Amino acid sequence: MENNEQQVKYDLAVKFAHLVKIRIAALMNFIKETSEILGRKDPETLPLAAKRVIEERDKYKHACLELLARIHRDGGHHVERYGFEKSLADADQIVANLNQLADNAAVDNLLKEFK
């Protein structure tokens, strides 16, 4: 029973880490693409469709910042201190480390089964 519960926890941790990486990558691509398209134009001179793109971009950027704050467990201070790109790279390393811990735990569980 305990091994089954540990396997379920492991599977959930791996799936969560994978989803986090996918979500961050998608958000980053959206932010980058819309920023390149819109440049640094004054929002007041942009057509309504462009304003909606800016609003959507800002919504995704906010979601990405929230996700980074959750990964760093700091309420957003890491991004403020080190910048967005470094915070993103550090978050990726945190998630990779969590994956490694989950993988190690799975191996330990398998070894316990054969003892």
Helices and strands as residue ranges (DSSP letters): H 2-38, G 43-45, H 48-72, H 77-82, H 84-113
